[in-house]
Amino acid sequence: KGVNPWNFLPSEIIRTPHSHSVPIRELKHFLSINSHHDRTKNDDALRAPLIYSGIIRALLLSPRKSKCLKRPMTGQEELTLLGHAAKFASAYHGLSKLITTPFPFPLVQKTRTILLVWLFTLPLSLVDDAGAPYEDMIMIFFVTYGFLGLEYVSIELDDPFGNDDNDFDNLGMAQRIYEDIYMTLFDNDGKEAAESLRKTVSTAM
């Protein structure tokens, strides 16, 4: 909540492995002067993962030029890692469609109206069929409770990505992933690298 995802990116990092790619700093400046409307944090949050995907691909291919690895990656290893990056982008697009695709509001109005009319007229249809009045009341109570409960469940499930109590704990899941990354860096690159990333993420958040 209130986190700008662009703050996680160093301004000089290269966005893609292409020779014509520009640093993040220049990209942000280009977007600020060529935007068609006032950009919100939500706009940045939806666009930033695509930038991250390009950065991941650039970093995976960077050892070709930098020769930073003791043993160069094979073509199969590169394809496997790039495949994981592609899965990340594909999963993001799926979530993006789920978040941004609007549900037709007239359809919502129609279904809720039909539900309310049906519930209010249900007692009239049970007058001649049921027995004692308390039997009607119990039946109507459970039917109303069940259908209205399903309606409210559908409302909660309509947008599970927010800050409500019933929404996914996105920030908590991200923090656990960060901690896993810290441990991986600590095991492979040492304490200094892990603390450097921890400081960068803490400052951005």
Secondary structure, DSSP 8 states (H G I E B T S, - for coil): ----GGGGS-TT-BSSSSTT--BHHHHHHHHHHH-SS---HHHHHHHHHHHHHHHHHHHHHTHHHH--SSS---HHHHHHHHHHHHHHHHHHHHHHHHHHS---HHHHHHHHHHHHHHHHHHHHHHTTT-SSHHHHHHHHHHHHHHHHHHHHHHHHHH--SSSSTTS--HHHHHHHHHHHHHHHHHHHH-HHHHHHHHHHHHHH-
